[in-house]
Amino acid sequence: MRICTPILLFLTLFVFLLTALPFQAQAQQNTPAKQALIIDYETGQTLLAKNEKQHMPTSSMSKVMTAYMVFDALKKGTVKLDSEFRVSEKAWKKGGSKMFVEVGKKVSVEDLLRGIIIQSGNDATIVIAEGLAGDENSFARNMTRKAKEIGMKDSNFVNASGWPDPNHYSSAIDLVTLAKRMIEDFPEYYTFYGEKEFAYNNIKQANRNPLLYRNVGADGLKTGHTEIAGYGLIGTAKQDGRRVIMVLNGLGSEKARADESVRLIEWALNNFVNIDLAKAGKEITQAPVAMGKQTQVTLSLMQDIKLTIPKAARDNFTVDVKYNTPLIAPLLENQEVGKMIIKADGMPPKEYPLVTAQAVEKLGIFKGTWAKIKLFIKQAL
């Protein structure tokens, strides 16, 4: 027990002896990618971060946002998978990676989605944009608006394909947010991302995602490459019920992207584990109460706490509670009165609010006056 001031209590509840340095492991994990972010899907814990908030060109990784717009329209019923959009001359002429749609022909939304997700067709993105919004500029504005709605705070889209433009950008943290929302919002359509090949117009193309061809539990999402952006990837994989999401960008070659993405996804999956630390409503500690009809009150959490920790560390992992003591009545049920603080070497402290599990009424005037006197004397000693 460590008392920092006359009325501030720190109480160490328990110590976990683990087997890896929690986030020293993160600090020692380097990557040649210019921007990188890896998180645990369930806990949101960052496992590796490098320039994750930096603006970056997103190349074809932008197409995940384009597909999100299509899935959103499907869910709302404004289009169907068998709806057809006509191919414009603009779409047909578009350079870069192609689905090889033919000008004037109608193509189903389902085929266009596979052309975007598997074949990375720039032409397919324009057909979709024009079909859903009338023109690509309007569609791009809708992309930016929707991105902000789903929590992508620092992204701007000016086209549907990720074609290079100084005003078209996102960040690793925003693309991780997009990947997470894609998985959560559209489970019925997310399976498109795990398909390894698609043939259209008698031209078969393979999915460019290198993770899909390794035994790592990968099921998405999208690669990207331009001269200015380098080679990038939004990837996700799931093993033993635990999923991680990764964004890499700015790698120097297709081989570097493949090697680094596999290395880091395996590291993130194999070296960490999720633990249930505490449950909402479960007693954490008893706190003394002054001026109340009860002399103690139970403190608990409003939320479950699940943490991602390394499997192998040998350092102290501590959980402290901090609150003013004694607490002064009256107290309401679920009133926030303190904090639960989780600490580990190399890891910034994580804080969770502690609340009262029950209300405590204030003493009557006579008993309350006497309690005030005793409290004053105790604090003066």
C-alpha positions as CSV (number, residue, x, y, z in Angstrom):
1,M,0.0,0.0,0.0
2,R,1.3,3.4,-0.9
3,I,-0.3,6.6,0.4
4,C,0.7,9.5,-1.8
5,T,-1.3,12.2,0.0
6,P,-3.4,12.2,3.3
7,I,-6.5,11.2,1.3
8,L,-5.2,9.5,-1.9
9,L,-5.0,5.7,-1.8
10,F,-3.1,3.5,-4.2
11,L,-3.7,-0.2,-3.7
12,T,-1.9,-2.9,-5.7
13,L,-4.5,-5.6,-6.2
14,F,-2.5,-8.3,-7.8
15,V,0.6,-9.0,-9.9
16,F,0.8,-11.2,-12.9
17,L,4.1,-12.9,-13.7
18,L,4.2,-13.3,-17.5
19,T,6.7,-14.4,-20.0
20,A,7.6,-11.6,-22.6
21,L,8.1,-7.9,-22.2
22,P,4.7,-6.6,-23.2
23,F,5.4,-3.6,-25.3
24,Q,9.1,-3.7,-25.3
25,A,8.5,-6.5,-27.8
26,Q,6.6,-3.9,-29.9
27,A,9.4,-1.4,-29.6
28,Q,12.0,-3.9,-30.8
29,Q,9.9,-5.0,-33.8
30,N,11.1,-3.0,-36.7
31,T,9.8,-2.8,-40.3
32,P,11.1,-1.2,-43.5
33,A,7.6,0.0,-44.3
34,K,7.2,3.8,-44.2
35,Q,3.9,3.5,-42.4
36,A,2.6,0.6,-40.4
37,L,0.0,-0.4,-37.9
38,I,-1.0,-3.7,-36.4
39,I,-3.8,-4.1,-33.9
40,D,-5.6,-6.9,-32.2
41,Y,-9.2,-6.9,-33.6
42,E,-11.0,-7.7,-30.4
43,T,-9.2,-5.5,-27.8
44,G,-8.0,-2.8,-30.2
45,Q,-4.5,-3.1,-28.6
46,T,-1.7,-1.7,-30.8
47,L,1.0,-4.3,-31.4
48,L,3.1,-2.3,-33.7
49,A,2.9,1.3,-34.9
50,K,5.1,3.4,-37.2
51,N,3.9,6.8,-38.6
52,E,0.4,5.5,-38.3
53,K,-1.2,8.9,-38.4
54,Q,0.9,10.2,-41.3
55,H,-0.9,11.2,-44.5
56,M,0.0,8.7,-47.2
57,P,-1.1,7.9,-50.8
58,T,-3.3,4.8,-50.6
59,S,-3.2,3.5,-54.2
60,S,-5.5,0.5,-54.7
61,M,-6.1,0.1,-51.0
62,S,-8.6,2.9,-51.6
63,K,-10.7,0.3,-53.3
64,V,-11.7,-1.1,-49.9
65,M,-13.6,2.2,-49.4
66,T,-15.1,1.8,-52.8
67,A,-16.3,-1.7,-52.0
68,Y,-17.6,-0.4,-48.6
69,M,-19.8,2.0,-50.5
70,V,-21.2,-0.8,-52.7
71,F,-21.9,-3.1,-49.7
72,D,-23.6,-0.2,-47.9
73,A,-25.9,0.3,-51.0
74,L,-26.6,-3.5,-51.1
75,K,-27.5,-3.5,-47.4
76,K,-29.8,-0.5,-47.8
77,G,-31.4,-2.2,-50.9
78,T,-30.7,0.6,-53.3
79,V,-28.9,-1.9,-55.6
80,K,-28.7,-5.7,-55.8
81,L,-25.9,-8.1,-56.7
82,D,-27.6,-8.8,-60.0
83,S,-28.1,-5.1,-60.8
84,E,-26.3,-4.0,-63.9
85,F,-24.3,-0.9,-64.7
86,R,-23.2,0.2,-68.2
87,V,-19.5,0.7,-69.0
88,S,-18.7,4.2,-70.0
89,E,-15.9,5.2,-72.4
90,K,-14.1,6.8,-69.4
91,A,-14.1,3.5,-67.5
92,W,-13.1,1.5,-70.5
93,K,-10.1,3.8,-71.2
94,K,-8.8,3.9,-67.7
95,G,-5.2,2.7,-67.3
96,G,-3.5,0.7,-64.7
97,S,-4.8,-2.6,-63.4
98,K,-8.0,-3.6,-65.2
99,M,-11.0,-5.9,-65.1
100,F,-11.2,-5.6,-68.9
101,V,-14.8,-4.5,-69.1
102,E,-16.0,-3.5,-72.6
103,V,-17.4,-0.1,-73.5
104,G,-21.2,0.0,-73.8
105,K,-21.7,-3.4,-72.2
106,K,-23.7,-3.9,-68.9
107,V,-21.9,-5.6,-66.0
108,S,-23.5,-7.0,-62.8
109,V,-22.6,-5.4,-59.5
110,E,-21.5,-8.9,-58.3
111,D,-19.0,-9.2,-61.1
112,L,-17.8,-5.6,-60.6
113,L,-17.2,-6.2,-57.0
114,R,-15.0,-9.2,-57.8
115,G,-13.3,-7.1,-60.5
116,I,-12.5,-4.5,-57.8
117,I,-11.6,-6.7,-54.9
118,I,-9.8,-9.6,-56.7
119,Q,-8.6,-8.1,-59.9
120,S,-8.1,-4.5,-58.6
121,G,-9.7,-3.2,-61.7
122,N,-9.6,0.6,-62.0
123,D,-12.1,0.4,-64.8
124,A,-14.5,-1.5,-62.5
125,T,-14.3,1.2,-59.9
126,I,-15.4,3.9,-62.4
127,V,-18.3,1.8,-63.6
128,I,-19.4,1.4,-59.9
129,A,-18.9,5.1,-59.2
130,E,-20.9,6.2,-62.2
131,G,-23.6,3.6,-61.5
132,L,-24.1,4.6,-57.9
133,A,-23.5,8.4,-58.0
134,G,-23.7,9.5,-61.6
135,D,-20.1,10.5,-61.9
136,E,-16.8,9.6,-60.2
137,N,-16.3,13.0,-58.6
138,S,-19.7,12.8,-56.8
139,F,-18.9,9.2,-55.7
140,A,-15.5,10.3,-54.3
141,R,-17.2,13.0,-52.3
142,N,-19.6,10.4,-50.9
143,M,-16.6,8.2,-50.1
144,T,-15.1,10.9,-48.0
145,R,-18.3,11.7,-46.3
146,K,-18.9,8.0,-45.4
147,A,-15.3,7.6,-44.3
148,K,-15.8,10.3,-41.7
149,E,-19.1,8.7,-40.5
150,I,-17.3,5.4,-39.8
151,G,-14.4,7.0,-37.9
152,M,-11.8,7.7,-40.5
153,K,-10.9,11.1,-39.2
154,D,-8.1,12.1,-41.6
155,S,-8.9,10.7,-45.1
156,N,-9.8,12.4,-48.4
157,F,-10.8,10.6,-51.6
158,V,-10.9,12.3,-55.0
159,N,-11.4,9.2,-57.1
160,A,-12.8,5.7,-56.8
161,S,-9.6,3.7,-57.7
162,G,-6.8,5.3,-55.7
163,W,-5.3,6.9,-58.8
164,P,-2.4,9.2,-57.7
165,D,-3.5,12.7,-56.7
166,P,-2.0,14.9,-54.0
167,N,-5.5,15.5,-52.5
168,H,-6.2,11.7,-52.3
169,Y,-4.8,10.3,-49.1
170,S,-5.5,8.4,-45.9
171,S,-3.4,7.0,-43.0
172,A,-2.6,3.6,-41.6
173,I,-4.8,4.2,-38.6
174,D,-7.8,5.2,-40.8
175,L,-7.3,2.1,-43.0
176,V,-7.3,-0.2,-40.0
177,T,-10.5,1.5,-38.9
178,L,-11.9,0.8,-42.4
179,A,-10.9,-2.8,-42.3
180,K,-12.5,-3.3,-38.9
181,R,-15.7,-1.7,-40.0
182,M,-15.7,-3.8,-43.2
183,I,-15.5,-7.0,-41.1
184,E,-18.2,-5.9,-38.6
185,D,-20.6,-4.2,-40.9
186,F,-20.8,-6.6,-43.9
187,P,-20.1,-10.2,-42.8
188,E,-22.4,-11.4,-45.5
189,Y,-20.2,-9.8,-48.2
190,Y,-16.8,-9.9,-46.6
191,T,-16.1,-13.4,-48.0
192,F,-15.3,-11.7,-51.4
193,Y,-12.0,-10.7,-49.9
194,G,-10.9,-14.3,-49.4
195,E,-11.4,-15.4,-53.0
196,K,-8.1,-16.2,-54.8
197,E,-9.1,-15.7,-58.4
198,F,-11.8,-14.4,-60.7
199,A,-12.3,-14.7,-64.5
200,Y,-14.1,-12.1,-66.5
201,N,-14.2,-11.7,-70.3
202,N,-12.3,-15.0,-70.5
203,I,-9.4,-13.4,-68.6
204,K,-8.5,-15.1,-65.3
205,Q,-6.6,-13.0,-62.7
206,A,-5.3,-14.0,-59.3
207,N,-5.8,-12.1,-56.1
208,R,-2.7,-10.0,-55.4
209,N,-2.9,-10.5,-51.6
210,P,0.2,-12.6,-50.7
211,L,-1.3,-13.6,-47.3
212,L,-4.0,-15.6,-48.9
213,Y,-1.4,-18.1,-50.2
214,R,0.2,-18.8,-46.9
215,N,-1.2,-20.9,-44.1
216,V,-1.8,-18.0,-41.7
217,G,-5.6,-17.8,-41.5
218,A,-5.8,-14.8,-43.8
219,D,-9.1,-13.8,-45.4
220,G,-8.5,-10.2,-46.7
221,L,-8.2,-7.5,-47.7
222,K,-6.3,-5.5,-50.4
223,T,-3.0,-4.6,-51.8
224,G,-1.9,-1.4,-53.4
225,H,1.0,0.0,-55.5
226,T,1.9,3.2,-57.2
227,E,5.3,4.8,-57.9
228,I,4.7,7.5,-55.3
229,A,3.2,5.3,-52.6
230,G,5.4,2.2,-53.0
231,Y,3.9,-1.2,-52.2
232,G,1.2,-1.5,-49.5
233,L,-1.3,-3.9,-48.0
234,I,-4.3,-4.0,-45.8
235,G,-4.2,-7.5,-44.3
236,T,-6.1,-9.5,-41.7
237,A,-5.8,-13.0,-40.4
238,K,-7.5,-15.1,-37.8
239,Q,-6.1,-18.1,-35.8
240,D,-7.6,-19.9,-32.8
241,G,-10.4,-17.3,-32.6
242,R,-8.1,-14.3,-32.4
243,R,-7.9,-11.9,-35.3
244,V,-5.3,-9.2,-36.1
245,I,-5.5,-6.3,-38.6
246,M,-2.4,-4.9,-40.3
247,V,-1.7,-2.0,-42.7
248,L,1.7,-1.6,-44.3
249,N,2.7,1.0,-46.9
250,G,5.8,2.3,-48.6
251,L,7.6,-0.9,-49.2
252,G,10.2,-1.1,-52.0
253,S,9.0,-4.1,-54.0
254,E,6.3,-6.7,-54.4
255,K,8.6,-9.3,-52.9
256,A,9.3,-7.0,-49.9
257,R,5.6,-6.6,-49.4
258,A,5.0,-10.3,-49.5
259,D,7.8,-11.2,-47.2
260,E,7.2,-8.4,-44.7
261,S,3.4,-8.9,-44.5
262,V,3.8,-12.6,-43.8
263,R,6.5,-12.1,-41.3
264,L,4.6,-9.5,-39.3
265,I,1.2,-11.2,-39.4
266,E,2.8,-14.4,-38.1
267,W,4.5,-12.4,-35.4
268,A,1.3,-10.7,-34.3
269,L,-0.6,-13.9,-34.3
270,N,1.9,-16.2,-32.6
271,N,3.5,-13.9,-30.0
272,F,0.4,-12.5,-28.2
273,V,-2.6,-13.8,-26.4
274,N,-5.9,-12.2,-25.1
275,I,-6.7,-12.5,-21.5
276,D,-9.9,-11.7,-19.6
277,L,-8.6,-9.5,-16.8
278,A,-11.8,-8.4,-15.0
279,K,-15.6,-8.5,-15.5
280,A,-18.1,-5.6,-15.3
281,G,-19.8,-5.5,-11.9
282,K,-17.4,-7.8,-10.2
283,E,-16.0,-6.5,-6.9
284,I,-12.5,-5.0,-7.2
285,T,-12.1,-3.6,-3.7
286,Q,-13.9,-2.2,-0.7
287,A,-13.5,1.5,-0.1
288,P,-14.0,3.2,3.3
289,V,-16.9,5.8,3.5
290,A,-17.2,8.7,5.8
291,M,-20.4,10.5,6.7
292,G,-22.5,7.6,5.4
293,K,-25.0,5.0,6.8
294,Q,-22.5,2.4,5.6
295,T,-18.8,2.5,6.5
296,Q,-17.7,0.8,3.3
297,V,-18.8,0.6,-0.4
298,T,-17.9,-1.9,-3.1
299,L,-16.0,-0.6,-6.1
300,S,-16.4,-2.3,-9.4
301,L,-16.0,-1.7,-13.2
302,M,-18.5,-0.6,-15.7
303,Q,-17.0,-2.7,-18.4
304,D,-15.2,-6.0,-19.0
305,I,-11.5,-5.7,-19.4
306,K,-9.8,-7.9,-22.0
307,L,-6.1,-7.3,-22.8
308,T,-3.7,-8.4,-25.4
309,I,-0.4,-9.4,-23.9
310,P,2.7,-11.2,-25.1
311,K,2.8,-15.0,-24.5
312,A,6.3,-14.9,-23.2
313,A,7.5,-12.3,-20.8
314,R,9.2,-12.3,-17.4
315,D,8.3,-8.9,-15.9
316,N,5.8,-7.7,-13.4
317,F,2.3,-6.8,-14.7
318,T,0.5,-4.8,-12.0
319,V,-3.1,-3.6,-11.5
320,D,-3.6,-0.8,-9.1
321,V,-6.7,1.0,-7.9
322,K,-6.7,4.7,-7.0
323,Y,-9.3,6.7,-5.2
324,N,-9.7,9.3,-2.5
325,T,-10.1,7.8,0.9
326,P,-12.4,8.0,2.7
327,L,-15.1,8.5,0.2
328,I,-17.7,11.1,1.4
329,A,-21.4,10.2,1.5
330,P,-23.8,10.6,-0.1
331,L,-22.8,8.3,-2.9
332,L,-24.9,7.3,-5.9
333,E,-24.9,3.9,-7.4
334,N,-22.5,3.7,-10.4
335,Q,-20.9,7.0,-9.3
336,E,-17.3,7.2,-10.7
337,V,-14.9,7.6,-7.7
338,G,-11.6,6.2,-8.8
339,K,-9.5,4.4,-11.4
340,M,-8.1,1.0,-12.1
341,I,-4.6,1.4,-13.6
342,I,-2.8,-1.4,-15.5
343,K,0.9,-1.1,-15.9
344,A,3.7,-3.1,-17.5
345,D,7.2,-2.3,-18.6
346,G,7.3,-0.5,-21.9
347,M,3.5,-0.1,-22.0
348,P,1.7,3.2,-21.4
349,P,-0.6,2.9,-18.3
350,K,-4.2,2.0,-19.2
351,E,-6.9,3.4,-17.0
352,Y,-10.5,2.3,-16.4
353,P,-13.1,4.0,-14.2
354,L,-14.1,2.5,-10.9
355,V,-17.7,3.1,-9.8
356,T,-19.7,2.4,-6.6
357,A,-21.6,-0.8,-6.8
358,Q,-24.4,0.6,-4.5
359,A,-25.7,3.9,-3.2
360,V,-24.7,5.1,0.3
361,E,-27.0,7.5,2.1
362,K,-25.7,10.4,4.2
363,L,-26.0,10.2,8.0
364,G,-28.5,12.4,9.8
365,I,-27.5,15.8,11.2
366,F,-26.4,14.6,14.7
367,K,-24.5,11.5,13.6
368,G,-23.2,13.4,10.6
369,T,-21.8,16.2,12.8
370,W,-20.0,13.8,15.0
371,A,-18.6,11.9,12.0
372,K,-17.2,15.2,10.6
373,I,-15.4,15.9,13.9
374,K,-13.8,12.4,13.9
375,L,-12.8,12.8,10.3
376,F,-11.2,16.2,10.9
377,I,-9.2,14.8,13.9
378,K,-8.1,11.8,11.9
379,Q,-6.8,13.9,9.0
380,A,-5.1,16.4,11.4
381,L,-3.0,13.6,13.0
